[in-house]
Structure formats: structure tokens, C-alpha cells
Amino acid sequence: MNKSSNQKLGWSFILILFLVGTGCHQYDKETLTVATAANMQFAMKEMLQNFTKTTGIECNMIISSSGKLTAQITEGAPFDIFVSADMKYPDKLFAEGLGIEKPQVYAYGKLVLWSATNRNNLSLETLSQNDIYHVAMANPKTAPYGVAAEETLKKTGLWEKMNDKLVFGESIAQTNQFIVSGSAELGFTAESVVKSPEMKNKGTWIAVDTNLYQPIAQGILLLKTNRSKQKEARQFQHFLFSHEGRGVLKKYGYSVP
């Protein structure tokens, strides 16, 4: 058996375990598998539910950092659509011949500073206070929101001061766990997270000045993994850019192009 076959078998096994563990629909030819950057987890959950109601097409959602999802796609993971937190990774995959067409920007994300507890006068200066021992952020090597957080800290002159306080999540999802559990008193996350029904009204958050980091242009790429599902993948892409799809994105704090 060649390497490619081994990779496909391996990813099929991993995907089956993931879906069994999360109670998702079984992966089959009628089901779209959407690889989703962690910042889009809550918005995408609602998006897919609405899409399925409208079209009857069932969907599975696989959540991780954009960098890790890109690595998995490169290794042959059986995903149909990649919804990234930036354009760098979709562009990379398209350049490698793994996408059907050039990726498109579907939204612009926003960075926030969040505490799971109620804090008065929360600001970036709070990061330097003596009662702040841990500050969570996504790993800049794999997560675009981690890049934005790093840019913010460097631009405000806080990066060097934060070395002993920073804890890195593999994705925004793990970063959120650090914040919600109290393992970190503060952390940087996506506005879509704090506006989700699951996290709304939990603690205190402030929007980070968008002048402190590069715009977080988020891209979608239709993958060549399964040609039999490209029609359904295009249907989802059209839905994402529809009035209803944009409405969901705006609800979760994204700007839409």
C-alpha cells in the first residue's frame, strides 16, 4: 500500500473517531465536511444548521486552528470545504493545487480582550497589573488571531513585558478554555466567541483597536478532495455569501466584504 493510501486510511479513521465522539452525522457521500477555524465555531454551527434547513444537505464541522487544518488537508484529510481564519492558508493550499478555484474573503474578524470574571475598567493596560498572572492567546504559528494578538502587544510595547505571563492555546478554542476555566485571568479571542449564545454575558470584554493589528481577512476554499460533492460545496459557498449567511456573520461581530 502506498503512502497516499495510508494517509487516506489514516484520516478516514481519525474522522470516524471524531464524528462518533461528537455525535455528528456519519461521513458519507451526501454529507459535506467543513473544516472550520476555531474562531468561526459558534457562527458556523448556526450557519450549517440554517444551510441544512434550507437545502437538506447535512454537514459535519471539524474545528481546529487554521494552520493545523491546513496541515491535515495537505496530508489528505477528507474535507470538502476549508473555512479559514485568514487568507494565507487558503492561498497556500490553492497554490499547491488542492482548491477548486481561488479562495474568497467571506468576512473580517475582530480581536477582543476577554476576562471570564467581571472587571471594572478593563483595558490593555490591565495586562500589566500585578494580579494578572496568566494571559492567554492563540499560538501565532498556527492561528491568525494569535498573530493579531502578537501584533497588538508589540505595537503597544507590551510584548516584552508579557513573556512570563503568556500562555498559548493551539487554537482560539483552547485559548477560550484557558480563559473560561480561570487558568488565565485574561486572554485574547475573537469577537464572535464573546457574542455567541454559549459565551454571551460571561465576564467582561473589550474590542481591541483595529489599528493595532492587520485586518483579519478570513477566506473560504472549496477543496478537490471529493469531486462528487463539489456541487453541494458550491451551494454552501453561495449560502455563506447570501443575505442570510451574511446576517449570521454580522450577528457574531464579523464585518462582511
GIBELJO-V437001 format. One record per helix or strand of 2 or more residues. SS is the DSSP state (hx for helix, st for strand). FROM is the first residue (numbers start at 1). LEN is the number of residues. If there is no record, write none. Layout:
# GIBELJO-V437001
SS/FROM/LEN
SS/FROM/LEN
This chain:
# GIBELJO-V437001
hx/3/20
st/32/6
hx/38/18
st/59/6
hx/66/9
st/81/3
hx/88/8
st/104/6
st/111/5
hx/124/5
st/135/4
hx/144/12
hx/160/3
st/166/4
hx/172/10
st/186/5
hx/191/4
st/204/4
hx/210/3
st/216/8
hx/227/14
hx/243/9
